[in-house]
């Protein structure tokens, strides 16, 4: 048993070193010579969608996160299923993903100028960044040079995507497996300042937390009462704002909500169950997000380097939903 644990640790260290090596191949301005106007095309195309539907910013941010946590940031979440393979996007955790049409539109616009040059993985990373900045969130420089993966396997979603019901121990383990630390965990969780959630994703906290028809005691009782008005038992279609009142604006309010026990997911509430994450939550809530924007930008750059394919690995897809 001890030998197996040692081998597992060595394998994990090897994989992390491999991921870091590939990540170092990314660089700012990767397309300066091959597609110099690429970032401007990405921004303008993304803006056309976000200006009409600001909620797509949360969708694109989530799409980027779900891509990076399964097989790395290789655009695998964008691939369609085939007769012989069920893809990531068609597995339960990803059924509510949105924003694919934005990425397809950006890809089409880029292809007209620079055919076969820019990867879907890079486009997704930049579109997510641009969308966040368009709703008053931070802007960060995205190192590019990612290549697209050729595989997308539905069965890999559950083991890699942190569930909304996760406790702090599981969250720390799952982020560490991707080379992200505890600060990255609490910072990236702040992305829940935008977007909405289906009632079914947190209804057990309202109606059957411990299997006895009770409410999660870590949920503010008055907030629970309001949620029960919006979310009836068994409701599979109703949605609730993640950050009531400003779910279309990227701000630091999320940390005040966590601090006051008024968040939807167990995984958000779990941030109060660890000394480091709790202190970060309290600090941002007390200082109106004094460092959150900068911290989020740094953690997004770090997340965007998870498991990237570079060099001659993978391919540059002509269409994001299909391998060449």
C-alpha positions as CSV (number, residue, x, y, z in Angstrom):
1,X,0.0,0.0,0.0
2,X,2.8,2.4,0.9
3,X,4.5,1.7,-2.5
4,X,1.3,2.3,-4.3
5,X,0.9,5.7,-2.6
6,X,4.5,6.6,-3.4
7,X,4.1,5.6,-7.1
8,X,0.9,7.7,-7.2
9,X,2.6,10.7,-5.7
10,X,5.5,10.4,-8.2
11,X,3.1,10.1,-11.1
12,X,1.3,13.2,-10.0
13,X,4.5,15.1,-9.7
14,X,5.6,13.9,-13.1
15,X,2.2,15.0,-14.7
16,X,2.4,18.4,-13.0
17,X,5.9,19.0,-14.2
18,X,4.8,18.0,-17.7
19,X,1.9,20.4,-17.5
20,X,4.1,23.2,-16.3
21,X,6.5,22.6,-19.2
22,X,3.8,22.9,-21.7
23,X,2.4,26.0,-20.0
24,X,5.8,27.7,-20.4
25,X,5.4,27.4,-24.1
26,X,2.5,29.8,-24.0
27,X,3.5,33.4,-24.6
28,X,1.9,36.9,-25.0
29,X,1.7,37.9,-28.6
30,X,2.0,34.3,-29.9
31,X,0.0,35.3,-33.1
32,X,1.6,38.7,-33.7
33,X,3.1,37.5,-37.0
34,X,0.6,34.9,-38.1
35,X,-2.6,36.7,-37.2
36,X,-1.8,40.2,-35.9
37,X,-5.4,41.5,-35.5
38,X,-6.7,38.3,-33.8
39,X,-7.3,39.8,-30.4
40,X,-9.2,42.7,-31.8
41,X,-11.5,40.3,-33.8
42,X,-12.1,38.3,-30.7
43,X,-13.0,41.4,-28.7
44,X,-15.3,42.9,-31.2
45,X,-17.2,39.7,-31.9
46,X,-17.6,38.9,-28.3
47,X,-18.8,42.4,-27.6
48,X,-21.6,42.0,-30.1
49,X,-23.0,39.2,-27.9
50,X,-22.3,40.6,-24.5
51,X,-23.7,44.0,-25.3
52,X,-27.0,42.4,-26.1
53,X,-27.0,39.6,-23.4
54,X,-24.6,40.4,-20.5
55,X,-25.5,37.1,-18.8
56,X,-23.4,35.4,-21.5
57,X,-20.3,36.6,-19.7
58,X,-21.0,34.2,-16.8
59,X,-21.6,31.5,-19.4
60,X,-18.3,32.0,-21.2
61,X,-16.4,32.2,-17.9
62,X,-18.0,28.9,-16.8
63,X,-17.3,27.4,-20.2
64,X,-13.6,28.2,-19.9
65,X,-13.5,26.8,-16.4
66,X,-15.2,23.5,-17.4
67,X,-12.8,23.2,-20.4
68,X,-9.7,23.6,-18.3
69,X,-10.7,21.2,-15.5
70,X,-11.3,18.3,-17.9
71,X,-8.3,17.3,-20.0
72,X,-6.8,20.8,-19.6
73,X,-7.5,24.0,-21.6
74,X,-7.7,22.3,-25.0
75,X,-11.1,23.2,-26.2
76,X,-12.4,19.6,-25.6
77,X,-15.6,21.0,-24.0
78,X,-16.5,22.5,-27.4
79,X,-16.5,19.2,-29.3
80,X,-19.8,17.6,-30.3
81,X,-20.6,14.0,-29.6
82,X,-20.4,11.5,-32.4
83,X,-22.0,8.2,-33.1
84,X,-19.1,6.4,-31.4
85,X,-18.4,8.9,-28.6
86,X,-20.4,10.9,-26.0
87,X,-18.6,14.2,-25.5
88,X,-18.1,16.3,-22.4
89,X,-20.8,18.8,-23.3
90,X,-23.5,16.1,-23.2
91,X,-22.7,14.8,-19.7
92,X,-24.9,16.0,-16.8
93,X,-22.5,18.6,-15.3
94,X,-22.3,20.3,-18.6
95,X,-25.8,20.2,-19.9
96,X,-26.5,23.7,-18.7
97,X,-23.4,25.2,-20.3
98,X,-24.1,28.1,-22.7
99,X,-22.1,30.4,-25.0
100,X,-21.1,27.9,-27.6
101,X,-22.5,30.2,-30.3
102,X,-20.3,33.0,-29.2
103,X,-17.2,30.9,-29.6
104,X,-18.3,29.6,-33.0
105,X,-18.9,33.2,-34.2
106,X,-15.5,34.3,-33.0
107,X,-13.8,31.3,-34.6
108,X,-15.6,32.0,-37.9
109,X,-14.5,35.7,-37.9
110,X,-10.9,34.7,-37.1
111,X,-10.9,32.0,-39.8
112,X,-11.9,34.6,-42.4
113,X,-8.8,36.6,-41.7
114,X,-6.3,33.8,-40.7
115,X,-7.5,30.4,-41.7
116,X,-6.1,27.4,-39.8
117,X,-4.0,29.6,-37.4
118,X,-5.8,30.3,-34.1
119,X,-7.0,27.5,-31.9
120,X,-10.4,27.2,-30.4
121,X,-8.8,26.8,-27.0
122,X,-7.1,30.2,-27.3
123,X,-10.3,31.8,-28.5
124,X,-12.2,30.5,-25.5
125,X,-9.6,31.8,-23.1
126,X,-9.7,35.2,-24.7
127,X,-13.4,35.4,-25.1
128,X,-13.9,34.6,-21.4
129,X,-11.5,37.3,-20.4
130,X,-13.1,39.9,-22.7
131,X,-16.6,39.0,-21.6
132,X,-15.6,39.5,-17.9
133,X,-14.0,42.8,-18.6
134,X,-17.1,44.0,-20.5
135,X,-19.2,43.7,-17.4
136,X,-16.8,45.7,-15.2
137,X,-14.6,42.9,-14.2
138,X,-10.8,42.8,-14.4
139,X,-8.8,42.5,-17.6
140,X,-5.8,40.2,-17.9
141,X,-3.2,39.4,-20.5
142,X,-3.8,35.9,-21.9
143,X,-0.7,34.0,-23.0
144,X,-1.5,32.1,-26.2
145,X,-0.2,29.2,-28.2
146,X,-2.7,26.5,-27.0
147,X,-3.6,23.8,-29.5
148,X,-6.9,22.0,-29.7
149,X,-7.4,18.5,-28.3
150,X,-8.8,15.7,-30.5
151,X,-10.8,13.9,-27.8
152,X,-13.7,14.7,-25.5
153,X,-15.0,12.0,-23.2
154,X,-18.2,12.5,-21.2
155,X,-17.0,10.1,-18.5
156,X,-14.2,12.4,-17.6
157,X,-16.4,15.2,-16.4
158,X,-17.6,13.9,-13.0
159,X,-14.1,13.0,-11.7
160,X,-12.7,16.4,-12.7
161,X,-15.3,19.0,-12.2
162,X,-15.8,20.2,-8.6
163,X,-19.5,19.6,-7.7
164,X,-21.6,22.3,-6.2
165,X,-22.1,20.0,-3.2
166,X,-18.3,19.7,-2.5
167,X,-16.9,20.3,1.0
168,X,-13.7,22.2,1.5
169,X,-11.5,19.1,1.7
170,X,-12.7,17.9,-1.7
171,X,-12.4,21.3,-3.2
172,X,-8.8,21.7,-2.1
173,X,-8.0,18.2,-3.4
174,X,-9.5,18.8,-6.8
175,X,-7.9,22.2,-7.3
176,X,-4.5,20.9,-6.1
177,X,-4.8,18.1,-8.7
178,X,-4.8,20.9,-11.3
179,X,-1.9,22.7,-9.9
180,X,-4.0,25.3,-8.2
181,X,-3.6,26.3,-4.6
182,X,-6.0,27.3,-1.8
183,X,-5.8,31.0,-2.8
184,X,-6.7,30.1,-6.4
185,X,-9.7,28.2,-5.0
186,X,-11.1,31.0,-3.0
187,X,-10.4,33.6,-5.7
188,X,-11.8,31.7,-8.6
189,X,-14.9,30.9,-6.5
190,X,-15.5,34.6,-6.7
191,X,-16.6,34.1,-10.3
192,X,-19.9,33.2,-8.8
193,X,-20.5,37.0,-8.4
194,X,-22.1,36.7,-11.9
195,X,-24.6,34.2,-13.4
196,X,-27.6,32.2,-12.2
197,X,-28.2,28.7,-10.9
198,X,-31.0,26.2,-11.3
199,X,-33.0,25.5,-8.2
200,X,-32.4,21.8,-8.6
201,X,-28.6,22.4,-8.1
202,X,-29.1,23.4,-4.4
203,X,-32.7,22.4,-3.5
204,X,-31.5,19.8,-1.0
205,X,-30.1,22.6,1.1
206,X,-33.7,23.9,1.4
207,X,-35.8,20.8,1.7
208,X,-33.8,17.7,2.6
209,X,-30.3,18.5,3.8
210,X,-29.7,15.5,6.0
211,X,-32.4,13.2,4.7
212,X,-34.9,14.3,7.3
213,X,-36.7,17.1,5.4
214,X,-34.5,19.8,7.1
215,X,-32.7,22.9,5.9
216,X,-28.9,23.3,5.8
217,X,-28.0,25.0,9.1
218,X,-25.1,26.8,7.3
219,X,-27.7,28.7,5.2
220,X,-29.0,32.0,6.6
221,X,-32.6,31.2,7.7
222,X,-34.2,34.4,6.2
223,X,-32.4,33.8,2.9
224,X,-33.6,30.2,2.9
225,X,-37.2,31.5,3.3
226,X,-36.8,33.7,0.2
227,X,-35.3,30.8,-1.8
228,X,-38.2,28.5,-0.9
229,X,-40.6,31.0,-2.5
230,X,-38.7,30.9,-5.7
231,X,-37.8,27.2,-5.6
232,X,-40.6,24.8,-5.0
233,X,-39.9,21.2,-4.2
234,X,-39.0,19.2,-7.3
235,X,-38.8,22.4,-9.5
236,X,-36.3,21.5,-12.3
237,X,-36.6,24.7,-14.4
238,X,-36.6,27.7,-12.1
239,X,-33.4,29.7,-11.7
240,X,-32.0,32.1,-9.1
241,X,-29.4,34.8,-9.3
242,X,-26.0,33.9,-7.8
243,X,-25.5,37.4,-6.6
244,X,-28.9,39.0,-6.2
245,X,-29.2,42.5,-7.5
246,X,-25.9,42.5,-9.4
247,X,-25.6,39.1,-11.1
248,X,-24.8,40.9,-14.4
249,X,-21.9,42.9,-12.9
250,X,-18.6,41.5,-11.9
251,X,-17.9,42.8,-8.4
252,X,-16.8,41.7,-4.9
253,X,-20.3,41.3,-3.4
254,X,-19.9,37.5,-3.6
255,X,-17.6,37.6,-0.5
256,X,-20.1,39.5,1.5
257,X,-22.7,36.9,0.6
258,X,-20.4,34.1,1.7
259,X,-19.7,35.9,4.9
260,X,-23.4,36.3,5.6
261,X,-24.2,32.7,4.7
262,X,-26.4,33.8,1.8
263,X,-24.9,31.7,-1.0
264,X,-26.6,29.0,-3.1
265,X,-24.0,26.2,-3.2
266,X,-22.5,24.1,-0.5
267,X,-19.2,24.6,-2.2
268,X,-19.5,28.4,-1.7
269,X,-20.6,28.0,1.9
270,X,-17.6,25.6,2.4
271,X,-15.2,28.5,2.1
272,X,-16.0,29.4,5.7
273,X,-14.7,26.0,6.9
274,X,-11.0,26.6,6.2
275,X,-8.9,29.1,8.0
276,X,-7.2,30.5,4.9
277,X,-10.3,30.7,2.7
278,X,-12.4,32.1,5.6
279,X,-9.8,34.9,6.2
280,X,-9.8,35.8,2.5
281,X,-13.6,35.9,2.4
282,X,-13.7,38.2,5.5
283,X,-10.9,40.4,4.1
284,X,-12.6,41.0,0.8
285,X,-16.0,41.5,2.4
286,X,-14.6,44.1,4.9
287,X,-12.4,46.0,2.3
288,X,-14.9,45.9,-0.6
289,X,-12.7,43.6,-2.6
290,X,-9.5,45.5,-2.2
291,X,-7.4,42.9,-3.9
292,X,-10.0,40.7,-5.5
293,X,-9.8,42.0,-9.1
294,X,-6.0,41.6,-9.3
295,X,-6.1,38.3,-7.5
296,X,-8.8,37.0,-9.9
297,X,-6.8,38.1,-13.0
298,X,-3.7,36.2,-11.7
299,X,-5.6,33.1,-10.9
300,X,-7.3,33.1,-14.3
301,X,-4.0,33.3,-16.1
302,X,-2.8,30.3,-13.9
303,X,-6.0,28.3,-14.6
304,X,-5.7,29.0,-18.3
305,X,-2.4,27.1,-18.4
306,X,-3.8,23.8,-17.0
307,X,-2.9,20.9,-19.2
308,X,-2.4,22.9,-22.4
309,X,-1.3,21.3,-25.6
310,X,1.5,23.2,-27.4
311,X,4.0,22.8,-30.2
312,X,2.9,19.9,-32.5
313,X,0.5,18.3,-30.0
314,X,-3.2,18.3,-30.9
315,X,-4.3,20.4,-33.9
316,X,-5.9,23.8,-34.9
317,X,-9.5,22.9,-35.5
318,X,-11.3,24.5,-38.5
319,X,-14.5,24.3,-36.6
320,X,-14.6,24.2,-32.8
321,X,-17.3,21.5,-32.6
322,X,-15.5,19.0,-34.8
323,X,-12.0,17.6,-35.1
324,X,-10.4,18.1,-38.5
